[in-house]
């Protein structure tokens, strides 16, 4: 679970492309150089994926791209079945999961990412209850937990990264990612709807533009930064 430590005084946030549903699109996405892809195991989502497709994607991805399973209020057994069958590198909990579940997954030596909703309750109180590898931070607006294409005041979490590794999400797209990065100073960024041509269908031109924009968004001032993925 140990990740590379960046010792330079500046860094470029890692990129996670979330909500892939097709094997061919996942392979095309991989060629564009993201650090991780997210596979959503949530039946109410238009980006929900089957175990069979997720397994095929995971087995065919380059080793330098992490596969992250996204779950919403699912029990340990449900999560671990997919971790094992789909060879997932990390688990993202995107609901109201209890701290005990995070601890159980951490004890299994998994990378665990816990979603915190900035607008729903004081998220700094939430983070004190969890012991996750990292945190995905977004607003609580929208019908579904994630993928709602809603922007928010990213500057609210600028100081959060001083003590907590976090992934910025919510309303990100090629046109605003540079602004979002410099306002929030995240360790990584997560995009789904912002690089789609339809729910669950990725637009490779948008992904390419997004990754290119991130690559030009170097952040200064964080020494000995440990990569999340």
Backbone as CSV, one residue per row, in Angstrom:
resi,resn,N_x,N_y,N_z,CA_x,CA_y,CA_z,C_x,C_y,C_z
1,UNK,0.822,-1.202,0.000,0.000,0.000,0.000,0.862,1.260,0.000
2,UNK,2.172,1.090,0.248,3.057,2.253,0.236,3.178,2.813,-1.169
3,UNK,3.079,4.103,-1.294,3.164,4.757,-2.590,4.394,5.652,-2.650
4,UNK,4.789,5.984,-3.850,5.966,6.814,-4.065,5.822,8.156,-3.364
5,UNK,6.894,8.603,-2.729,6.905,9.916,-2.085,7.570,10.914,-3.021
6,UNK,6.882,12.005,-3.288,7.416,13.061,-4.139,8.194,14.029,-3.251
7,UNK,9.479,14.180,-3.499,10.318,15.007,-2.628,10.563,16.401,-3.192
8,UNK,10.063,16.671,-4.372,10.252,17.999,-4.949,9.343,19.011,-4.267
9,UNK,9.623,20.293,-4.476,8.825,21.342,-3.851,7.578,21.675,-4.663
10,UNK,7.385,21.013,-5.791,6.173,21.213,-6.580,5.720,19.877,-7.146
11,UNK,4.465,19.793,-7.504,3.939,18.538,-8.028,2.726,18.810,-8.904
12,UNK,2.358,17.806,-9.673,1.161,17.851,-10.505,0.172,16.842,-9.932
13,UNK,-1.068,17.231,-9.650,-2.039,16.303,-9.077,-2.247,15.063,-9.951
14,UNK,-2.505,13.959,-9.304,-2.838,12.738,-10.030,-4.240,12.862,-10.622
15,UNK,-4.522,12.037,-11.622,-5.817,12.096,-12.314,-6.536,10.753,-12.232
16,UNK,-7.788,10.806,-11.792,-8.661,9.626,-11.801,-9.833,9.901,-12.736
17,UNK,-10.020,9.022,-13.714,-11.169,9.096,-14.615,-12.190,8.090,-14.111
18,UNK,-13.344,8.556,-13.700,-14.318,7.686,-13.043,-15.534,7.403,-13.928
19,UNK,-16.177,6.263,-13.653,-17.438,5.947,-14.306,-17.327,5.315,-15.673
20,UNK,-16.229,4.617,-15.948,-16.098,3.907,-17.221,-16.990,2.672,-17.204
21,UNK,-17.640,2.398,-18.315,-18.576,1.275,-18.383,-18.292,0.312,-19.521
22,UNK,-17.395,0.696,-20.432,-17.111,-0.126,-21.608,-15.625,-0.479,-21.661
23,UNK,-15.358,-1.713,-22.031,-13.977,-2.182,-22.087,-13.174,-1.398,-23.119
24,UNK,-13.743,-1.183,-24.303,-13.007,-0.482,-25.355,-12.676,0.952,-24.945
25,UNK,-13.616,1.621,-24.293,-13.361,2.992,-23.860,-12.327,3.039,-22.735
26,UNK,-12.332,2.033,-21.877,-11.338,1.981,-20.801,-9.933,1.833,-21.374
27,UNK,-9.789,1.016,-22.419,-8.478,0.823,-23.036,-8.024,2.096,-23.754
28,UNK,-8.951,2.769,-24.406,-8.620,4.039,-25.067,-8.231,5.092,-24.035
29,UNK,-8.954,5.111,-22.937,-8.660,6.054,-21.854,-7.268,5.792,-21.289
30,UNK,-6.920,4.528,-21.113,-5.622,4.162,-20.552,-4.477,4.701,-21.394
31,UNK,-4.663,4.744,-22.698,-3.620,5.241,-23.598,-3.347,6.734,-23.404
32,UNK,-4.293,7.443,-22.779,-4.146,8.884,-22.579,-3.400,9.235,-21.293
33,UNK,-3.132,8.222,-20.464,-2.250,8.442,-19.324,-2.843,8.869,-17.998
34,UNK,-4.047,8.424,-17.613,-4.524,8.742,-16.263,-3.754,7.921,-15.231
35,UNK,-3.821,8.327,-13.986,-3.188,7.560,-12.912,-4.099,6.456,-12.398
36,UNK,-5.405,6.662,-12.538,-6.368,5.682,-12.043,-7.676,5.804,-12.810
37,UNK,-8.421,4.709,-12.829,-9.785,4.753,-13.355,-10.727,4.239,-12.271
38,UNK,-11.961,4.737,-12.286,-12.947,4.330,-11.306,-14.061,3.524,-11.939
39,UNK,-14.407,2.409,-11.308,-15.488,1.545,-11.763,-16.588,1.575,-10.709
40,UNK,-17.783,1.959,-11.119,-18.878,2.209,-10.180,-19.746,0.967,-10.005
41,UNK,-19.808,0.473,-8.770,-20.668,-0.663,-8.437,-21.860,-0.140,-7.634
42,UNK,-22.766,0.509,-8.318,-23.937,1.129,-7.683,-25.082,1.072,-8.682
43,UNK,-26.051,0.212,-8.428,-27.087,-0.102,-9.414,-27.938,1.095,-9.818
44,UNK,-28.061,2.087,-8.962,-28.880,3.249,-9.293,-28.161,4.227,-10.223
45,UNK,-26.886,4.002,-10.446,-26.101,4.898,-11.294,-26.149,4.464,-12.755
46,UNK,-26.178,5.441,-13.654,-26.104,5.140,-15.086,-24.711,4.638,-15.457
47,UNK,-23.770,4.749,-14.532,-22.401,4.292,-14.771,-22.113,2.968,-14.064
48,UNK,-23.149,2.301,-13.610,-22.981,1.010,-12.939,-22.345,-0.003,-13.887
49,UNK,-21.461,-0.828,-13.352,-20.761,-1.811,-14.177,-20.897,-3.200,-13.562
50,UNK,-20.914,-4.225,-14.403,-21.005,-5.601,-13.926,-19.632,-6.098,-13.488
51,UNK,-19.638,-7.140,-12.691,-18.381,-7.751,-12.268,-17.595,-8.230,-13.481
52,UNK,-18.295,-8.815,-14.451,-17.626,-9.373,-15.627,-16.881,-8.303,-16.420
53,UNK,-17.543,-7.188,-16.675,-16.893,-6.108,-17.431,-15.767,-5.467,-16.624
54,UNK,-16.007,-5.281,-15.337,-14.981,-4.682,-14.481,-13.730,-5.557,-14.441
55,UNK,-13.924,-6.857,-14.369,-12.795,-7.789,-14.350,-12.000,-7.701,-15.642
56,UNK,-12.694,-7.648,-16.770,-12.013,-7.569,-18.064,-11.207,-6.277,-18.184
57,UNK,-11.800,-5.180,-17.719,-11.088,-3.897,-17.758,-9.839,-3.951,-16.886
58,UNK,-10.003,-4.408,-15.654,-8.898,-4.432,-14.704,-7.738,-5.298,-15.190
59,UNK,-8.051,-6.448,-15.743,-7.010,-7.378,-16.185,-6.247,-6.872,-17.402
60,UNK,-6.842,-5.970,-18.157,-6.214,-5.484,-19.382,-5.572,-4.105,-19.251
61,UNK,-5.728,-3.482,-18.102,-5.116,-2.165,-17.903,-3.611,-2.292,-17.679
62,UNK,-2.838,-1.300,-18.093,-1.409,-1.280,-17.760,-1.223,-1.269,-16.241
63,UNK,-0.141,-1.856,-15.774,0.097,-1.988,-14.338,0.250,-0.643,-13.627
64,UNK,0.606,0.395,-14.385,0.818,1.700,-13.746,-0.475,2.497,-13.580
65,UNK,-1.605,1.920,-13.979,-2.903,2.578,-13.799,-3.699,1.808,-12.754
66,UNK,-4.069,2.462,-11.679,-4.810,1.813,-10.599,-6.288,1.686,-10.945
67,UNK,-6.882,0.584,-10.499,-8.311,0.353,-10.688,-9.013,0.536,-9.348
68,UNK,-9.934,1.480,-9.299,-10.614,1.816,-8.051,-12.094,1.460,-8.146
69,UNK,-12.564,0.668,-7.215,-13.982,0.330,-7.158,-14.723,1.347,-6.314
70,UNK,-15.824,1.865,-6.846,-16.619,2.879,-6.144,-17.888,2.221,-5.612
71,UNK,-18.119,2.348,-4.313,-19.246,1.694,-3.650,-20.057,2.707,-2.845
72,UNK,-21.350,2.430,-2.718,-22.248,3.314,-1.974,-23.043,2.491,-0.963
73,UNK,-22.673,2.603,0.300,-23.404,1.964,1.405,-23.556,0.454,1.222
74,UNK,-22.475,-0.197,0.812,-22.492,-1.642,0.649,-21.727,-2.315,1.789
75,UNK,-22.123,-3.544,2.160,-21.434,-4.253,3.243,-20.066,-4.774,2.809
76,UNK,-19.286,-5.180,3.789,-17.924,-5.642,3.538,-17.879,-6.797,2.542
77,UNK,-18.772,-7.770,2.694,-18.764,-8.935,1.813,-18.987,-8.573,0.357
78,UNK,-19.913,-7.661,0.111,-20.208,-7.196,-1.254,-18.976,-6.526,-1.858
79,UNK,-18.332,-5.699,-1.069,-17.147,-4.980,-1.549,-16.004,-5.945,-1.834
80,UNK,-15.726,-6.846,-0.894,-14.579,-7.741,-1.041,-14.772,-8.734,-2.180
81,UNK,-15.999,-9.123,-2.468,-16.237,-10.004,-3.618,-15.736,-9.343,-4.895
82,UNK,-16.007,-8.054,-5.026,-15.594,-7.318,-6.228,-14.106,-6.972,-6.205
83,UNK,-13.577,-6.712,-5.030,-12.131,-6.484,-4.915,-11.368,-7.710,-5.415
84,UNK,-11.807,-8.882,-4.985,-11.101,-10.116,-5.324,-11.352,-10.550,-6.765
85,UNK,-12.600,-10.510,-7.215,-12.915,-10.975,-8.565,-12.412,-10.017,-9.641
86,UNK,-12.362,-8.731,-9.321,-11.986,-7.719,-10.319,-10.572,-7.182,-10.117
87,UNK,-9.839,-7.751,-9.164,-8.454,-7.331,-8.897,-8.350,-5.818,-8.696
88,UNK,-9.222,-5.276,-7.857,-9.220,-3.838,-7.603,-8.014,-3.445,-6.753
89,UNK,-7.443,-2.291,-7.060,-6.304,-1.778,-6.300,-6.738,-0.937,-5.109
90,UNK,-7.947,-0.399,-5.177,-8.409,0.509,-4.126,-9.927,0.493,-4.057
91,UNK,-10.433,0.952,-2.925,-11.875,1.030,-2.688,-12.238,2.468,-2.359
92,UNK,-13.258,2.975,-3.031,-13.778,4.316,-2.734,-15.173,4.175,-2.155
93,UNK,-15.376,4.692,-0.963,-16.671,4.624,-0.287,-17.371,5.958,-0.463
94,UNK,-18.477,5.946,-1.196,-19.100,7.198,-1.618,-20.472,7.426,-0.979
95,UNK,-20.718,6.754,0.131,-21.998,6.928,0.808,-21.807,7.390,2.243
96,UNK,-22.647,6.851,3.134,-22.571,7.205,4.554,-22.049,6.007,5.351
97,UNK,-20.977,5.427,4.876,-20.419,4.236,5.501,-19.876,4.542,6.896
98,UNK,-19.996,3.579,7.823,-19.491,3.793,9.186,-17.971,3.680,9.249
99,UNK,-17.355,4.329,10.224,-15.898,4.245,10.382,-15.382,2.816,10.515
100,UNK,-16.189,1.935,11.116,-15.754,0.546,11.293,-15.478,-0.133,9.960
101,UNK,-16.267,0.181,8.937,-16.053,-0.425,7.623,-14.726,0.041,7.031
102,UNK,-14.431,1.313,7.188,-13.145,1.841,6.721,-12.002,1.116,7.420
103,UNK,-12.119,0.932,8.725,-11.068,0.256,9.487,-10.882,-1.184,9.025
104,UNK,-11.988,-1.870,8.775,-11.907,-3.258,8.316,-11.181,-3.358,6.980
105,UNK,-11.483,-2.448,6.072,-10.844,-2.458,4.758,-9.368,-2.076,4.862
106,UNK,-9.051,-1.133,5.726,-7.657,-0.737,5.928,-6.838,-1.895,6.500
107,UNK,-7.448,-2.679,7.377,-6.759,-3.826,7.969,-6.442,-4.898,6.932
108,UNK,-7.162,-4.867,5.804,-6.909,-5.811,4.714,-5.865,-5.275,3.747
109,UNK,-5.199,-4.200,4.138,-4.109,-3.578,3.373,-4.583,-3.036,2.028
110,UNK,-5.789,-2.501,2.017,-6.324,-1.869,0.813,-6.146,-0.355,0.885
111,UNK,-6.036,0.277,-0.265,-6.129,1.731,-0.335,-7.609,2.070,-0.192
112,UNK,-7.947,2.873,0.801,-9.350,3.209,1.061,-9.538,4.719,0.943
113,UNK,-10.450,5.111,0.073,-10.769,6.522,-0.150,-12.180,6.764,0.361
114,UNK,-12.337,7.667,1.309,-13.663,7.962,1.861,-14.145,9.308,1.341
115,UNK,-15.342,9.316,0.794,-15.925,10.561,0.297,-16.456,11.396,1.459
116,UNK,-16.154,12.682,1.423,-16.684,13.638,2.394,-17.454,14.711,1.636
117,UNK,-18.650,15.030,2.103,-19.490,16.033,1.450,-19.370,17.359,2.190
118,UNK,-18.833,18.348,1.514,-18.525,19.626,2.150,-19.767,20.336,2.662
119,UNK,-20.862,20.313,1.923,-22.021,21.130,2.279,-23.033,20.445,3.191
120,UNK,-22.893,19.142,3.413,-23.919,18.440,4.170,-23.756,18.589,5.682
121,UNK,-22.527,18.612,6.169,-22.217,18.768,7.587,-20.746,19.144,7.670
122,UNK,-20.259,19.589,8.818,-18.845,19.982,8.902,-17.920,18.815,8.545
123,UNK,-17.310,18.865,7.368,-16.551,17.704,6.919,-15.272,17.490,7.722
124,UNK,-14.769,18.527,8.401,-13.611,18.331,9.266,-13.975,17.465,10.468
125,UNK,-15.235,17.536,10.893,-15.705,16.642,11.949,-15.762,15.220,11.410
126,UNK,-16.224,15.080,10.163,-16.301,13.760,9.550,-14.929,13.104,9.459
127,UNK,-13.942,13.869,9.030,-12.622,13.273,8.807,-12.008,12.777,10.107
128,UNK,-12.374,13.382,11.216,-11.842,12.941,12.501,-12.381,11.570,12.895
129,UNK,-13.480,11.152,12.265,-14.092,9.867,12.581,-13.516,8.721,11.752
130,UNK,-12.795,9.065,10.699,-12.302,8.034,9.784,-10.781,7.971,9.784
131,UNK,-10.281,6.811,9.386,-8.838,6.620,9.257,-8.554,6.048,7.872
132,UNK,-8.951,6.782,6.847,-8.800,6.314,5.473,-7.427,6.682,4.917
133,UNK,-7.076,6.052,3.801,-5.829,6.388,3.114,-5.876,7.822,2.612
134,UNK,-7.030,8.183,2.047,-7.231,9.523,1.487,-8.724,9.816,1.475
135,UNK,-9.061,11.058,1.123,-10.457,11.490,1.132,-10.804,12.137,-0.204
136,UNK,-11.983,11.806,-0.708,-12.503,12.487,-1.890,-13.486,13.530,-1.399
137,UNK,-13.267,14.779,-1.787,-14.079,15.878,-1.275,-14.887,16.503,-2.399
138,UNK,-16.202,16.584,-2.204,-17.075,17.261,-3.154,-18.274,17.825,-2.415
139,UNK,-19.143,18.529,-3.128,-20.321,19.114,-2.489,-21.424,18.068,-2.394
140,UNK,-22.429,18.374,-1.597,-23.512,17.421,-1.378,-24.703,17.674,-2.286
141,UNK,-24.538,18.544,-3.281,-25.637,18.841,-4.188,-25.829,17.705,-5.186
142,UNK,-27.026,17.630,-5.761,-27.267,16.621,-6.785,-28.110,15.471,-6.279
143,UNK,-28.680,14.726,-7.214,-29.575,13.626,-6.878,-28.802,12.393,-6.430
144,UNK,-27.726,12.072,-7.152,-26.949,10.877,-6.864,-25.666,11.230,-6.122
145,UNK,-25.062,10.250,-5.429,-23.787,10.494,-4.756,-22.638,10.501,-5.752
146,UNK,-22.402,11.649,-6.385,-21.327,11.768,-7.367,-21.824,11.772,-8.792
147,UNK,-21.009,12.350,-9.692,-21.344,12.362,-11.112,-22.475,13.291,-11.480
148,UNK,-22.689,14.345,-10.684,-23.803,15.258,-10.930,-23.426,16.503,-11.728
149,UNK,-22.151,16.647,-12.048,-21.662,17.769,-12.875,-21.929,19.132,-12.245
150,UNK,-21.881,19.195,-10.918,-22.156,20.450,-10.225,-20.877,21.025,-9.619
151,UNK,-20.537,22.244,-10.030,-19.360,22.918,-9.481,-19.680,23.491,-8.101
152,UNK,-18.634,23.813,-7.341,-18.821,24.388,-6.010,-17.600,25.239,-5.675
153,UNK,-17.591,25.791,-4.489,-16.499,26.675,-4.085,-15.286,25.850,-3.664
154,UNK,-14.442,25.534,-4.637,-13.290,24.672,-4.383,-12.322,25.261,-3.363
155,UNK,-12.274,26.560,-3.235,-11.333,27.204,-2.309,-11.610,26.834,-0.851
156,UNK,-12.796,26.320,-0.567,-13.149,25.957,0.803,-12.250,24.860,1.367
157,UNK,-11.633,24.074,0.497,-10.826,22.952,0.984,-9.324,23.190,0.813
158,UNK,-8.954,24.420,0.542,-7.542,24.727,0.275,-6.623,24.296,1.414
159,UNK,-7.043,24.492,2.649,-6.199,24.150,3.796,-6.345,22.693,4.229
160,UNK,-7.341,22.006,3.693,-7.600,20.621,4.093,-6.407,19.719,3.777
161,UNK,-5.759,19.981,2.645,-4.661,19.138,2.210,-3.387,19.276,3.015
162,UNK,-3.331,20.217,3.930,-2.137,20.374,4.764,-1.919,19.125,5.608
163,UNK,-3.011,18.575,6.119,-2.918,17.402,6.992,-3.560,16.147,6.423
164,UNK,-4.302,16.281,5.318,-5.032,15.136,4.794,-4.855,15.018,3.281
165,UNK,-4.397,13.872,2.776,-4.348,13.683,1.324,-5.769,13.625,0.777
166,UNK,-6.063,14.417,-0.246,-7.437,14.410,-0.742,-7.527,14.542,-2.255
167,UNK,-8.656,14.061,-2.753,-8.984,14.096,-4.173,-10.113,15.099,-4.355
168,UNK,-9.953,16.024,-5.264,-10.995,17.011,-5.537,-11.943,16.465,-6.593
169,UNK,-13.253,16.625,-6.367,-14.263,16.181,-7.324,-15.428,17.158,-7.313
170,UNK,-16.264,17.056,-8.329,-17.470,17.875,-8.378,-17.428,18.973,-9.407
171,UNK,-18.055,18.742,-10.559,-18.169,19.775,-11.584,-16.894,20.062,-12.353
172,UNK,-15.930,19.172,-12.272,-14.657,19.401,-12.964,-14.765,19.046,-14.447
173,UNK,-14.055,19.801,-15.268,-14.033,19.572,-16.716,-12.785,20.244,-17.286
174,UNK,-12.449,19.982,-18.541,-11.223,20.561,-19.101,-11.147,22.080,-18.982
175,UNK,-12.296,22.735,-19.080,-12.317,24.199,-19.093,-12.064,24.833,-17.728
176,UNK,-12.298,24.092,-16.640,-12.149,24.720,-15.316,-11.169,24.015,-14.392
177,UNK,-10.552,22.937,-14.849,-9.729,22.151,-13.934,-8.508,22.917,-13.432
178,UNK,-7.914,23.742,-14.278,-6.739,24.497,-13.840,-7.114,25.455,-12.710
179,UNK,-8.241,26.143,-12.856,-8.723,27.048,-11.804,-9.018,26.271,-10.527
180,UNK,-9.683,25.129,-10.668,-10.043,24.321,-9.504,-8.810,23.852,-8.742
181,UNK,-7.791,23.441,-9.461,-6.559,22.970,-8.821,-5.883,24.085,-8.037
182,UNK,-5.762,25.244,-8.631,-5.050,26.333,-7.958,-5.860,26.945,-6.814
183,UNK,-7.166,26.734,-6.816,-7.983,27.209,-5.694,-7.969,26.234,-4.520
184,UNK,-7.854,24.941,-4.804,-8.012,23.939,-3.752,-6.732,23.212,-3.356
185,UNK,-5.723,23.199,-4.235,-4.448,22.524,-3.977,-4.628,21.048,-3.614
186,UNK,-5.286,20.278,-4.454,-5.533,18.868,-4.149,-4.330,17.979,-4.459
187,UNK,-4.342,16.793,-3.895,-3.326,15.796,-4.221,-3.687,15.073,-5.522
188,UNK,-4.976,15.000,-5.806,-5.455,14.344,-7.026,-6.799,14.950,-7.413
189,UNK,-7.224,14.698,-8.647,-8.523,15.183,-9.119,-9.298,14.020,-9.724
190,UNK,-10.616,14.100,-9.617,-11.510,13.039,-10.082,-12.550,13.640,-11.013
191,UNK,-12.710,13.051,-12.185,-13.687,13.557,-13.148,-14.506,12.409,-13.717
192,UNK,-15.789,12.667,-13.945,-16.666,11.673,-14.558,-17.517,12.329,-15.638
193,UNK,-18.580,13.021,-15.218,-19.491,13.636,-16.192,-18.812,14.703,-17.034
194,UNK,-17.766,15.332,-16.507,-17.078,16.400,-17.231,-16.311,15.943,-18.451
195,UNK,-16.166,14.618,-18.621,-15.473,14.093,-19.806,-16.343,13.057,-20.521
196,UNK,-17.657,13.280,-20.476,-18.591,12.349,-21.109,-19.294,12.959,-22.313
197,UNK,-19.730,12.089,-23.223,-20.603,12.493,-24.317,-22.040,12.081,-24.011
198,UNK,-22.199,11.168,-23.055,-23.496,10.727,-22.537,-23.201,10.003,-21.231
199,UNK,-24.176,9.869,-20.324,-23.919,9.186,-19.057,-23.319,7.795,-19.265
200,UNK,-22.139,7.589,-18.704,-21.473,6.305,-18.832,-20.658,6.126,-20.095
201,UNK,-20.684,7.104,-20.997,-19.931,7.037,-22.255,-18.897,8.154,-22.284
202,UNK,-17.638,7.786,-22.306,-16.573,8.776,-22.225,-16.210,9.353,-23.594
203,UNK,-15.823,10.619,-23.563,-15.380,11.347,-24.749,-13.853,11.449,-24.668
204,UNK,-13.156,10.740,-25.544,-11.695,10.675,-25.461,-11.037,12.037,-25.677
205,UNK,-11.629,12.864,-26.513,-11.065,14.201,-26.740,-11.126,15.023,-25.454
206,UNK,-12.216,14.892,-24.713,-12.351,15.617,-23.448,-11.382,15.077,-22.399
207,UNK,-11.220,13.763,-22.366,-10.267,13.177,-21.417,-8.852,13.659,-21.715
208,UNK,-8.502,13.654,-22.993,-7.173,14.120,-23.397,-6.964,15.574,-22.992
209,UNK,-7.978,16.411,-23.222,-7.882,17.831,-22.870,-7.794,18.013,-21.358
210,UNK,-8.527,17.193,-20.618,-8.517,17.276,-19.155,-7.131,16.933,-18.613
211,UNK,-6.588,15.817,-19.054,-5.273,15.384,-18.578,-4.195,16.390,-18.969
212,UNK,-4.302,16.942,-20.157,-3.333,17.949,-20.604,-3.399,19.193,-19.722
213,UNK,-4.618,19.624,-19.384,-4.779,20.807,-18.534,-4.200,20.563,-17.143
214,UNK,-4.418,19.365,-16.608,-3.856,19.036,-15.294,-2.331,19.044,-15.348
215,UNK,-1.777,18.521,-16.432,-0.315,18.447,-16.564,0.341,19.823,-16.565
216,UNK,-0.448,20.848,-16.859,0.073,22.216,-16.870,-0.289,22.974,-15.595
217,UNK,-0.725,22.236,-14.572,-1.191,22.868,-13.334,-0.327,22.467,-12.150
218,UNK,0.946,22.761,-12.226,1.876,22.416,-11.158,1.581,23.222,-9.894
219,UNK,1.654,22.541,-8.751,1.415,23.181,-7.456,2.720,23.207,-6.674
220,UNK,3.021,24.329,-6.075,4.241,24.466,-5.285,3.932,24.382,-3.792
221,UNK,4.936,23.941,-3.043,4.844,24.071,-1.593,4.469,22.843,-0.812
222,UNK,4.342,21.659,-1.453,4.028,20.450,-0.694,5.200,19.478,-0.821
223,UNK,5.989,19.384,0.223,7.145,18.503,0.206,6.776,17.104,0.697
224,UNK,7.542,16.107,0.253,7.360,14.725,0.697,5.912,14.269,0.575
225,UNK,5.323,14.576,-0.552,3.932,14.216,-0.799,3.831,12.760,-1.231
226,UNK,2.995,11.992,-0.569,2.805,10.591,-0.928,1.660,10.467,-1.940
227,UNK,1.934,9.806,-3.036,0.897,9.605,-4.050,-0.231,8.751,-3.483
228,UNK,-1.454,9.029,-3.908,-2.607,8.290,-3.409,-2.779,6.971,-4.144
229,UNK,-2.690,7.002,-5.470,-2.957,5.801,-6.270,-1.680,4.997,-6.522
